[in-house]
Amino acid sequence: DINVSGAIAEIFTTIRQGNTLIDDCSKDSSQAQSESVQKLIYLAVLQVRAMLDTLGLDPYAQTWASNDNQSPAEGSNGKENKEHSALDSLITLQLKARADARKAKDFATADAIRDALNNAGIVIVDTSQESSWHLQ
């Protein structure tokens, strides 16, 4: 047991401390004090990223980066990462089922698929040609 709940609580505590430091830095006009606070903010950011990385959740880790310079939360085709590829395949299958339902004028099913994906944090973007997706 690695006490995930305790780790997440510590992450949020460090984030709150960092936010307090940011407020202090914006209120203090002294450059020497400001530089000192900026160093502490930088240290807080590094600590949060290290804690997130320990849990496999660092959003800037290479695992989450895409190959085509999109943000880590955007979906696209051709991911080298197996997880991204699997997710893309599953969502593409759902989008095809949604397109088929729309073509058959079964809008209740199409809306249900869209809503289920949206509830899972996946945003559907419809164009005249096709639908694409990205994470919220």
VEXPABA-119700 format. One line per 3 residues: number of its first residue (from 1); for each residue x, y, z of N, C-alpha, C, O, CB. Coordinates in steps of 0.2 Angstrom, whole numbers, plus 5000, padded with zeros to 4 digits. Glycine has a CB too. Layout:
<rs>
NUM) X,Y,Z,X,Y,Z,X,Y,Z,X,Y,Z,X,Y,Z  ...;
</rs>
This chain:
<rs>
1) 5004,4994,5000,5000,5000,5000,5004,5006,5000,5009,5007,5004,4995,5000,5006  5003,5011,4995,5008,5017,4995,5004,5023,4997,5006,5028,4996,5010,5018,4988  4998,5022,5000,4994,5027,5003,4993,5033,4998,4995,5039,4999,4998,5030,5009;
4) 4989,5031,4993,4988,5036,4987,4984,5042,4990,4985,5047,4988,4984,5032,4982  4979,5041,4994,4975,5046,4997,4980,5051,5001,4979,5057,5000,4970,5044,5001  4984,5049,5004,4989,5053,5008,4994,5057,5003,4995,5063,5004,4993,5049,5013;
7) 4996,5054,4998,5000,5057,4993,4996,5062,4989,4999,5068,4988,5002,5051,4988  4990,5061,4987,4986,5066,4984,4985,5072,4989,4985,5078,4986,4979,5063,4982  4983,5071,4995,4983,5076,5000,4989,5080,5000,4988,5087,5001,4981,5073,5007;
10) 4995,5077,5000,5001,5081,5000,5002,5085,4994,5005,5091,4994,5007,5076,5001  5000,5082,4988,5001,5086,4982,4996,5092,4983,4999,5098,4981,4998,5082,4976  4990,5092,4985,4986,5098,4985,4988,5103,4991,4988,5109,4990,4979,5096,4987;
13) 4991,5100,4996,4994,5105,5001,5000,5109,4998,5000,5115,4999,4997,5101,5007  5004,5105,4994,5010,5109,4991,5007,5114,4986,5010,5119,4985,5014,5104,4987  5002,5112,4982,4999,5117,4977,4996,5123,4981,4997,5129,4979,4993,5113,4973;
16) 4993,5122,4987,4990,5128,4990,4996,5132,4993,4995,5138,4993,4986,5125,4996  5001,5129,4995,5007,5133,4997,5010,5137,4991,5012,5143,4992,5013,5128,5000  5010,5134,4985,5013,5137,4980,5008,5143,4978,5011,5148,4976,5013,5132,4974;
19) 5002,5142,4978,4997,5147,4977,4998,5153,4982,4997,5159,4980,4990,5145,4977  4999,5152,4988,5000,5157,4993,5006,5161,4991,5007,5167,4992,5001,5154,5000  5012,5157,4989,5018,5161,4987,5017,5165,4981,5020,5170,4980,5023,5155,4985;
22) 5013,5163,4976,5011,5167,4970,5008,5173,4972,5009,5179,4970,5007,5163,4965  5003,5173,4977,4999,5179,4979,5004,5183,4983,5004,5189,4982,4994,5177,4984  5009,5181,4987,5014,5185,4990,5018,5188,4985,5020,5194,4986,5018,5180,4995;
25) 5020,5185,4980,5025,5188,4975,5021,5193,4971,5025,5198,4970,5027,5182,4970  5015,5192,4970,5011,5198,4966,5010,5204,4970,5009,5209,4968,5005,5195,4963  5010,5203,4977,5008,5209,4981,5015,5212,4983,5015,5218,4985,5005,5206,4988;
28) 5021,5209,4983,5027,5212,4986,5030,5215,4980,5032,5212,4975,5031,5207,4989  5032,5222,4981,5035,5225,4975,5043,5225,4976,5046,5227,4971,5033,5232,4975  5046,5222,4981,5053,5222,4982,5056,5216,4978,5053,5211,4978,5054,5220,4990;
31) 5060,5218,4974,5063,5213,4969,5067,5208,4972,5067,5202,4970,5068,5217,4964  5071,5210,4977,5075,5204,4981,5070,5199,4984,5071,5193,4983,5079,5208,4986  5065,5202,4987,5060,5197,4990,5056,5193,4985,5055,5187,4986,5055,5201,4995;
34) 5055,5197,4979,5051,5193,4974,5055,5188,4971,5052,5182,4969,5049,5199,4969  5062,5189,4970,5066,5183,4967,5066,5178,4972,5066,5172,4970,5073,5186,4966  5067,5179,4978,5067,5174,4983,5060,5169,4983,5060,5163,4983,5068,5176,4990;
37) 5055,5173,4983,5048,5170,4982,5047,5166,4976,5045,5160,4976,5042,5175,4983  5050,5168,4970,5050,5165,4964,5054,5158,4964,5052,5153,4961,5053,5169,4958  5059,5158,4968,5063,5152,4968,5059,5147,4972,5059,5141,4971,5070,5154,4972;
40) 5055,5149,4978,5051,5145,4981,5045,5142,4977,5044,5136,4978,5049,5148,4988  5043,5146,4973,5037,5144,4968,5040,5139,4964,5037,5134,4963,5034,5150,4964  5046,5140,4961,5049,5135,4956,5050,5129,4960,5049,5123,4957,5055,5138,4954;
43) 5052,5129,4966,5053,5123,4970,5047,5119,4971,5046,5113,4971,5057,5124,4977  5041,5123,4973,5035,5120,4974,5032,5116,4967,5030,5111,4968,5030,5125,4976  5033,5120,4962,5031,5116,4955,5035,5110,4954,5032,5105,4952,5033,5121,4949;
46) 5042,5110,4956,5046,5104,4955,5044,5098,4959,5043,5093,4958,5053,5106,4956  5042,5100,4966,5039,5095,4970,5033,5092,4968,5032,5086,4968,5038,5099,4977  5028,5096,4966,5022,5094,4963,5023,5089,4957,5020,5084,4957,5017,5100,4961;
49) 5027,5091,4953,5028,5087,4947,5032,5080,4949,5030,5075,4946,5033,5091,4942  5036,5081,4954,5039,5074,4956,5034,5070,4959,5034,5064,4958,5045,5076,4961  5030,5073,4963,5025,5068,4967,5020,5066,4961,5018,5060,4962,5021,5073,4972;
52) 5018,5070,4956,5014,5067,4951,5017,5062,4947,5014,5057,4945,5011,5073,4947  5024,5063,4946,5027,5058,4942,5028,5051,4946,5027,5046,4943,5034,5060,4941  5028,5051,4952,5029,5045,4956,5022,5041,4955,5022,5035,4956,5030,5047,4964;
55) 5017,5045,4955,5010,5042,4954,5009,5040,4946,5003,5038,4945,5005,5046,4957  5013,5042,4942,5012,5041,4935,5008,5046,4932,5004,5045,4927,5010,5034,4933  5007,5052,4935,5002,5057,4933,5005,5064,4930,5001,5068,4929,4997,5058,4938;
58) 5011,5064,4929,5014,5070,4927,5012,5072,4920,5014,5068,4915,5022,5070,4928  5008,5077,4919,5006,5079,4912,5011,5080,4907,5010,5080,4901,5001,5084,4912  5017,5082,4909,5022,5084,4905,5027,5078,4904,5032,5079,4900,5026,5090,4907;
61) 5026,5072,4906,5030,5066,4905,5030,5064,4898,5024,5065,4895,5028,5061,4910  5035,5061,4896,5035,5059,4889,5029,5054,4887,5027,5053,4882,5042,5056,4887  5027,5050,4892,5022,5045,4891,5016,5048,4889,5012,5045,4885,5021,5042,4898;
64) 5014,5054,4891,5008,5058,4889,5009,5062,4883,5004,5065,4880,5005,5062,4895  5015,5063,4881,5016,5068,4875,5014,5065,4868,5015,5058,4868,5024,5070,4875  5012,5068,4864,5010,5066,4857,5016,5067,4853,5020,5071,4854,5004,5069,4855;
67) 5016,5064,4847,5021,5064,4842,5021,5070,4837,5026,5072,4834,5022,5058,4838  5015,5073,4837,5014,5078,4832,5013,5085,4835,5010,5090,4832,5008,5077,4828  5016,5086,4841,5017,5093,4845,5010,5095,4847,5009,5101,4847,5020,5098,4840;
70) 5005,5091,4847,4998,5093,4850,4999,5093,4858,5004,5090,4860,4993,5088,4848  4994,5096,4861,4995,5095,4868,4994,5088,4870,4991,5084,4867,4989,5100,4872  4996,5086,4876,4995,5079,4879,4988,5077,4879,4987,5071,4879,4999,5078,4885;
73) 4983,5081,4880,4977,5079,4880,4973,5079,4874,4967,5078,4874,4973,5084,4885  4976,5080,4868,4972,5080,4862,4973,5073,4859,4978,5070,4859,4975,5085,4857  4968,5070,4856,4968,5064,4852,4970,5065,4845,4968,5070,4842,4961,5061,4853;
76) 4973,5060,4842,4974,5060,4835,4976,5053,4833,4977,5049,4837,4980,5065,4833  4977,5052,4827,4979,5046,4824,4986,5045,4824,4990,5050,4824,4976,5045,4817  4989,5039,4824,4996,5037,4823,5000,5038,4829,5006,5039,4829,4998,5042,4818;
79) 4997,5037,4835,5001,5037,4841,5006,5031,4842,5004,5026,4841,4997,5038,4848  5012,5033,4844,5017,5027,4845,5015,5024,4852,5016,5018,4853,5024,5029,4845  5013,5028,4857,5011,5025,4863,5005,5020,4863,5000,5022,4860,5010,5031,4868;
82) 5006,5015,4866,5001,5010,4865,4994,5012,4868,4989,5010,4866,5003,5003,4868  4995,5015,4874,4989,5018,4877,4985,5023,4873,4979,5022,4872,4990,5021,4884  4988,5027,4870,4985,5032,4866,4982,5029,4860,4977,5031,4858,4990,5038,4863;
85) 4986,5024,4857,4983,5020,4851,4977,5017,4853,4972,5017,4849,4988,5016,4848  4977,5013,4859,4971,5010,4861,4965,5014,4862,4959,5013,4860,4972,5005,4867  4966,5020,4865,4961,5025,4867,4958,5027,4860,4952,5028,4859,4963,5030,4871;
88) 4963,5029,4856,4960,5032,4849,4956,5027,4845,4951,5028,4842,4967,5034,4845  4958,5020,4846,4954,5015,4842,4947,5014,4845,4942,5014,4842,4958,5008,4843  4947,5014,4852,4940,5014,4855,4936,5020,4854,4930,5019,4852,4941,5013,4863;
91) 4939,5026,4854,4935,5031,4852,4933,5032,4845,4927,5034,4844,4938,5038,4854  4937,5030,4841,4935,5030,4834,4930,5025,4832,4925,5026,4828,4942,5028,4829  4930,5019,4836,4924,5015,4835,4918,5018,4837,4913,5017,4834,4926,5008,4839;
94) 4918,5021,4843,4912,5024,4845,4909,5030,4841,4903,5031,4839,4913,5028,4852  4914,5034,4838,4912,5039,4833,4909,5036,4827,4905,5039,4824,4919,5043,4831  4912,5030,4824,4909,5027,4819,4902,5025,4820,4897,5025,4816,4913,5021,4816;
97) 4901,5022,4826,4894,5020,4828,4889,5026,4829,4883,5025,4827,4894,5016,4835  4892,5031,4831,4888,5037,4831,4886,5040,4824,4881,5042,4823,4892,5043,4835  4891,5040,4820,4890,5042,4813,4885,5038,4810,4880,5040,4806,4896,5042,4809;
100) 4885,5031,4811,4880,5026,4808,4873,5028,4811,4868,5028,4807,4882,5019,4809  4873,5029,4817,4866,5031,4820,4863,5037,4817,4857,5038,4816,4867,5031,4828  4868,5042,4816,4865,5049,4813,4863,5048,4806,4858,5051,4804,4871,5054,4814;
103) 4867,5044,4802,4865,5042,4796,4858,5039,4795,4854,5040,4791,4870,5038,4792  4857,5034,4800,4850,5031,4800,4845,5035,4804,4839,5033,4805,4851,5024,4804  4847,5041,4805,4842,5046,4809,4840,5044,4816,4834,5045,4818,4836,5047,4804;
106) 4844,5040,4819,4843,5037,4826,4847,5042,4830,4852,5041,4833,4846,5030,4827  4844,5048,4831,4847,5053,4835,4848,5052,4842,4852,5055,4845,4844,5060,4834  4843,5048,4845,4844,5046,4852,4850,5042,4853,4853,5044,4858,4837,5042,4854;
109) 4851,5038,4849,4857,5034,4850,4864,5038,4849,4868,5037,4853,4857,5028,4845  4864,5042,4844,4869,5046,4842,4871,5051,4848,4876,5052,4850,4868,5050,4836  4865,5054,4851,4866,5058,4857,4868,5055,4863,4873,5057,4867,4859,5062,4858;
112) 4866,5048,4864,4868,5044,4870,4876,5043,4869,4879,5043,4874,4864,5038,4870  4878,5041,4863,4885,5040,4862,4889,5046,4864,4894,5046,4867,4887,5037,4855  4887,5052,4861,4890,5058,4862,4891,5060,4870,4896,5062,4872,4887,5064,4858;
115) 4885,5059,4873,4884,5061,4880,4889,5056,4884,4892,5058,4889,4877,5060,4882  4889,5050,4883,4893,5045,4886,4901,5047,4885,4904,5047,4890,4892,5038,4884  4903,5049,4879,4910,5051,4878,4911,5057,4882,4916,5058,4885,4911,5052,4871;
118) 4906,5062,4882,4907,5068,4885,4908,5067,4893,4912,5070,4896,4901,5073,4884  4904,5063,4896,4904,5061,4903,4911,5058,4905,4913,5058,4911,4898,5056,4905  4914,5055,4900,4921,5051,4901,4926,5056,4900,4932,5055,4900,4921,5045,4896;
121) 4925,5063,4899,4930,5068,4898,4932,5068,4891,4938,5071,4889,4935,5066,4902  4928,5066,4886,4930,5066,4879,4926,5071,4875,4920,5070,4875,4930,5059,4876  4929,5076,4872,4925,5081,4868,4924,5079,4861,4930,5078,4858,4928,5088,4869;
124) 4918,5079,4858,4918,5077,4851,4917,5084,4847,4913,5088,4849,4911,5073,4850  4921,5084,4842,4920,5090,4837,4918,5088,4831,4921,5084,4827,4927,5094,4837  4912,5090,4829,4909,5088,4822,4910,5093,4817,4910,5099,4818,4901,5087,4823;
127) 4912,5091,4811,4913,5095,4805,4909,5092,4800,4906,5087,4801,4921,5095,4803  4909,5096,4794,4905,5093,4789,4907,5086,4786,4903,5083,4783,4904,5098,4783  4914,5085,4787,4917,5079,4784,4917,5073,4789,4915,5068,4787,4924,5081,4782;
130) 4919,5075,4795,4919,5069,4800,4919,5072,4807,4918,5078,4808,4926,5066,4799  4920,5068,4812,4920,5070,4819,4927,5068,4821,4930,5063,4820,4915,5066,4823  4929,5073,4826,4936,5071,4829,4935,5072,4836,4929,5074,4839,4941,5076,4826;
133) 4940,5071,4840,4939,5071,4848,4946,5074,4851,4951,5074,4848,4938,5064,4850  4945,5076,4857,4950,5078,4861,4948,5077,4868,4942,5077,4870,4953,5085,4860  4953,5076,4873,4951,5076,4880,4950,5083,4883,4953,5088,4881,4957,5073,4884;
136) 4945,5083,4888,4943,5090,4891,4949,5092,4895,4949,5098,4898,4937,5089,4895;
</rs>
